[in-house]
């Protein structure tokens, strides 16, 4: 019995050491928690200092939301879409109150708004200066490229 326990501990130790010897993971080596928004990782940084994410790398529903923003609606959640985003999490660059606005990115199959949003900054609202995406309800953002006209 004691011999089996020692053998299991030895196997576990070898596995642990092998995992440590392989170096840092791609996640820990190349991204920070505020820069991952659930899309394809990239090391490019936007003017905001956040990681960039091409619009084409985001869920297809994000492209639909960009189109609605450009048209000025109609939005799927009119009481929530287009409202001022307060940036209370302070993940986005500091700006004056009213600078940021948020819009729902539909999550197929969800009966609620889900966690995905596009947050825009600047005016006019149909052609904002900057676009951000979050796939985790404001915990992290990436700066969208390819949404500008």
VOBA-1610 file (N, C-alpha, C; in pm, whole numbers, padded with zeros to 5 digits, always signed):
BEGIN
Unk+00083-00119+00000Unk+00000+00000+00000Unk+00087+00125+00000Unk+00191+00128+00087Unk+00278+00244+00095Unk+00357+00262-00034Unk+00396+00153-00096Unk+00471+00159-00221Unk+00384+00222-00331Unk+00256+00188-00338Unk+00164+00244-00437Unk+00148+00394-00417Unk+00136+00437-00292Unk+00122+00580-00262Unk+00245+00657-00307Unk+00363+00604-00279Unk+00486+00671-00320Unk+00494+00679-00473Unk+00453+00573-00540Unk+00456+00571-00686Unk+00363+00678-00742Unk+00242+00691-00686Unk+00146+00791-00732Unk+00198+00933-00708Unk+00260+00955-00593Unk+00317+01087-00564Unk+00429+01117-00664Unk+00510+01019-00695Unk+00618+01038-00791Unk+00566+01072-00930Unk+00462+01003-00973Unk+00403+01030-01105Unk+00345+01171-01107Unk+00275+01209-01001Unk+00217+01343-00994Unk+00326+01450-00996Unk+00435+01426-00925Unk+00545+01522-00921Unk+00611+01537-01058Unk+00631+01428-01128Unk+00689+01434-01262Unk+00597+01513-01355Unk+00467+01488-01347Unk+00372+01562-01430Unk+00373+01710-01400Unk+00381+01745-01273Unk+00385+01885-01232Unk+00512+01953-01283Unk+00625+01887-01267Unk+00751+01944-01314Unk+00754+01957-01466Unk+00697+01862-01537Unk+00693+01870-01683Unk+00611+01989-01728Unk+00501+02016-01659Unk+00418+02132-01692Unk+00489+02262-01666Unk+00566+02270-01559Unk+00640+02392-01527Unk+00756+02414-01624Unk+00817+02307-01669Unk+00934+02319-01755Unk+00899+02365-01896Unk+00773+02354-01934Unk+00736+02390-02071Unk+00727+02540-02092Unk+00744+02619-01987Unk+00743+02764-02001Unk+00605+02822-01980Unk+00594+02954-01989Unk+00466+03018-01965Unk+00368+02986-02077Unk+00240+02985-02041Unk+00138+02960-02141Unk+00119+03083-02227Unk+00056+03065-02342Unk+00031+03178-02432Unk-00055+03282-02364Unk-00145+03237-02277Unk-00233+03331-02210Unk-00156+03418-02112Unk-00071+03355-02029Unk-00001+03435-01930Unk+00112+03517-01990Unk+00166+03473-02102Unk+00280+03543-02159Unk+00241+03664-02241Unk+00123+03663-02305Unk+00097+03767-02401Unk-00022+03855-02376Unk-00091+03840-02264Unk-00208+03923-02246Unk-00226+03960-02101Unk-00294+04069-02080Unk-00328+04110-01945Unk-00477+04092-01928Unk-00527+04084-01803Unk-00668+04059-01783Unk-00758+04166-01844Unk-00712+04291-01851Unk-00797+04396-01905Unk-00796+04398-02056Unk-00712+04320-02117Unk-00701+04328-02262Unk-00763+04211-02334Unk-00812+04111-02266Unk-00869+03998-02336Unk-01019+04013-02341Unk-01075+04010-02457Unk-01219+04026-02471Unk-01282+03909-02542Unk-01220+03795-02536Unk-01279+03676-02590Unk-01263+03659-02740Unk-01171+03728-02800Unk-01149+03714-02943Unk-01008+03664-02968Unk-00971+03652-03092Unk-00839+03603-03130Unk-00730+03692-03072Unk-00636+03635-02995Unk-00531+03717-02934Unk-00442+03782-03039Unk-00397+03900-03007Unk-00302+03972-03090Unk-00222+04063-03000Unk-00101+04096-03038Unk-00019+04181-02953Unk-00029+04327-02992Unk-00106+04360-03095Unk-00119+04498-03140Unk-00201+04577-03039Unk-00156+04698-03011Unk-00226+04786-02918Unk-00284+04904-02995Unk-00405+04944-02957Unk-00468+05059-03019Unk-00428+05188-02949Unk-00485+05299-02993Unk-00457+05429-02931Unk-00494+05429-02783Unk-00589+05344-02744Unk-00634+05336-02606Unk-00533+05265-02517Unk-00439+05193-02576Unk-00346+05111-02500Unk-00395+04969-02483Unk-00521+04944-02520Unk-00576+04809-02511Unk-00543+04731-02638Unk-00545+04602-02626Unk-00524+04513-02739Unk-00629+04543-02845Unk-00592+04534-02971Unk-00689+04555-03078Unk-00751+04422-03120Unk-00871+04430-03173Unk-00939+04313-03227Unk-01009+04355-03356Unk-00971+04296-03468Unk-01039+04328-03593Unk-01187+04291-03585Unk-01272+04373-03641Unk-01416+04346-03638Unk-01446+04206-03691Unk-01376+04163-03794Unk-01398+04031-03852Unk-01362+03916-03760Unk-01287+03941-03653Unk-01249+03835-03559Unk-01352+03818-03448Unk-01446+03911-03440Unk-01549+03908-03335Unk-01668+03826-03382Unk-01758+03789-03290Unk-01878+03717-03332Unk-01953+03797-03440Unk-02017+03728-03532Unk-02090+03792-03641Unk-02193+03893-03592Unk-02248+03868-03475Unk-02348+03960-03419Unk-02288+04097-03387Unk-02157+04102-03364Unk-02092+04232-03339Unk-02097+04318-03465Unk-02077+04256-03581Unk-02086+04329-03707Unk-02228+04383-03727Unk-02328+04304-03691Unk-02467+04349-03700Unk-02491+04468-03608Unk-02433+04465-03489Unk-02449+04576-03395Unk-02383+04702-03449Unk-02265+04689-03510Unk-02197+04804-03571Unk-02288+04866-03678Unk-02349+04783-03760Unk-02440+04833-03864Unk-02556+04910-03802Unk-02614+04857-03695Unk-02725+04927-03627Unk-02679+05060-03569Unk-02561+05063-03511Unk-02508+05188-03454Unk-02493+05291-03566Unk-02438+05251-03677Unk-02418+05342-03791Unk-02551+05399-03843Unk-02656+05315-03839Unk-02789+05357-03885Unk-02865+05438-03780Unk-02819+05431-03655Unk-02894+05496-03547Unk-03009+05411-03497Unk-03004+05280-03521Unk-03107+05188-03474Unk-03189+05134-03589Unk-03298+05067-03558Unk-03352+05039-03425Unk-03271+04928-03356Unk-03262+04939-03225Unk-03182+04847-03145Unk-03270+04742-03080Unk-03214+04623-03056Unk-03293+04514-02997Unk-03337+04541-02853Unk-03264+04623-02782Unk-03299+04657-02644Unk-03301+04809-02632Unk-03407+04874-02684Unk-03408+05021-02693Unk-03395+05094-02560Unk-03430+05030-02451Unk-03416+05095-02320Unk-03272+05090-02270Unk-03192+05000-02327Unk-03055+04981-02281Unk-02949+05021-02383Unk-02981+05004-02510Unk-02883+05032-02614Unk-02873+05181-02642Unk-02749+05229-02648Unk-02725+05371-02672Unk-02716+05455-02547Unk-02735+05391-02431Unk-02727+05466-02305Unk-02581+05495-02272Unk-02561+05594-02187Unk-02426+05631-02145Unk-02364+05517-02065Unk-02242+05484-02100Unk-02163+05384-02028Unk-02072+05459-01932Unk-02083+05428-01803Unk-02012+05503-01700Unk-01864+05470-01682Unk-01817+05360-01737Unk-01677+05319-01722Unk-01636+05308-01575Unk-01728+05262-01491Unk-01699+05248-01348Unk-01586+05149-01321Unk-01571+05053-01411Unk-01464+04954-01396Unk-01327+05013-01424Unk-01325+05129-01491Unk-01203+05201-01528Unk-01108+05119-01613Unk-01165+05035-01697Unk-01084+04956-01790Unk-01055+05039-01915Unk-01152+05119-01957Unk-01133+05205-02074Unk-01061+05333-02033Unk-01002+05404-02128Unk-00935+05531-02095Unk-01032+05629-02029Unk-00982+05707-01935Unk-01065+05805-01865Unk-01111+05913-01962Unk-01240+05940-01961Unk-01301+06045-02044Unk-01411+06111-01962Unk-01460+06223-02013Unk-01567+06294-01943Unk-01696+06212-01944Unk-01782+06240-01847Unk-01911+06172-01837Unk-01991+06194-01964Unk-02049+06089-02017Unk-02128+06097-02138Unk-02051+06065-02265Unk-01921+06045-02253Unk-01837+06017-02370Unk-01866+05878-02429Unk-01883+05778-02341Unk-01902+05640-02385Unk-02050+05602-02388Unk-02087+05519-02488Unk-02222+05465-02499Unk-02211+05315-02524Unk-02307+05239-02471Unk-02301+05094-02484Unk-02417+05039-02565Unk-02389+04926-02632Unk-02486+04860-02719Unk-02474+04709-02700Unk-02588+04642-02702Unk-02592+04497-02687Unk-02545+04427-02814Unk-02461+04327-02796Unk-02427+04234-02905Unk-02505+04107-02873Unk-02603+04077-02956Unk-02692+03964-02930Unk-02612+03835-02912Unk-02653+03755-02813Unk-02598+03623-02791Unk-02704+03523-02833Unk-02684+03449-02943Unk-02786+03355-02989Unk-02827+03257-02879Unk-02956+03237-02866Unk-03009+03144-02767Unk-03029+03202-02629Unk-02976+03322-02604Unk-02991+03384-02472Unk-03126+03454-02463Unk-03192+03439-02349Unk-03319+03507-02326Unk-03299+03645-02265Unk-03173+03678-02235Unk-03141+03809-02177Unk-03045+03882-02271Unk-02998+03996-02229Unk-02901+04071-02311Unk-02768+03999-02321Unk-02740+03910-02232Unk-02612+03841-02233Unk-02500+03931-02186Unk-02376+03891-02209Unk-02260+03963-02157Unk-02186+04044-02263Unk-02221+04027-02388Unk-02144+04088-02496Unk-02194+04229-02527Unk-02099+04324-02539Unk-02134+04463-02566Unk-02031+04526-02659Unk-02078+04627-02730Unk-01990+04722-02797Unk-02007+04853-02723Unk-01896+04913-02688Unk-01896+05045-02624Unk-01825+05139-02721Unk-01891+05251-02750Unk-01832+05350-02841Unk-01796+05474-02763Unk-01705+05551-02819Unk-01665+05677-02756Unk-01661+05789-02856Unk-01716+05903-02818Unk-01713+06020-02903Unk-01842+06039-02981Unk-01848+06149-03051Unk-01968+06183-03128Unk-01928+06214-03271Unk-02022+06205-03364Unk-02162+06170-03345Unk-02179+06023-03309Unk-02292+05989-03249Unk-02315+05852-03205Unk-02315+05753-03322Unk-02350+05800-03441Unk-02350+05711-03558Unk-02213+05699-03625Unk-02117+05776-03580Unk-01981+05770-03634Unk-01881+05803-03523Unk-01877+05718-03420Unk-01791+05747-03305Unk-01643+05740-03337Unk-01565+05804-03253Unk-01419+05808-03272Unk-01352+05675-03239Unk-01408+05601-03145Unk-01344+05478-03099Unk-01451+05374-03067Unk-01415+05248-03090Unk-01505+05134-03070Unk-01435+05030-02983Unk-01508+04974-02885Unk-01454+04869-02799Unk-01552+04752-02795Unk-01498+04633-02771Unk-01580+04513-02755Unk-01547+04447-02623Unk-01651+04399-02554Unk-01633+04315-02436Unk-01721+04192-02452Unk-01664+04078-02428Unk-01739+03953-02433Unk-01769+03900-02295Unk-01726+03974-02193Unk-01739+03926-02055Unk-01799+04031-01961Unk-01891+04109-02013Unk-01966+04208-01936Unk-01875+04305-01861Unk-01789+04372-01936Unk-01706+04483-01891Unk-01581+04444-01812Unk-01555+04315-01794Unk-01432+04278-01723Unk-01309+04309-01807Unk-01321+04296-01937Unk-01209+04323-02026Unk-01263+04377-02158Unk-01178+04449-02228Unk-01215+04509-02356Unk-01100+04494-02456Unk-01136+04499-02582Unk-01036+04519-02687Unk-01086+04634-02773Unk-00994+04704-02836Unk-01028+04816-02923Unk-01054+04760-03063Unk-01174+04782-03113Unk-01214+04727-03243Unk-01150+04806-03356Unk-01090+04734-03450Unk-01042+04796-03574Unk-01133+04749-03687Unk-01151+04832-03786Unk-01234+04795-03900Unk-01379+04837-03886Unk-01416+04902-03777Unk-01553+04949-03761Unk-01567+05093-03809Unk-01455+05163-03815Unk-01459+05303-03858Unk-01493+05311-04006Unk-01549+05424-04046Unk-01589+05441-04188Unk-01469+05463-04275
//
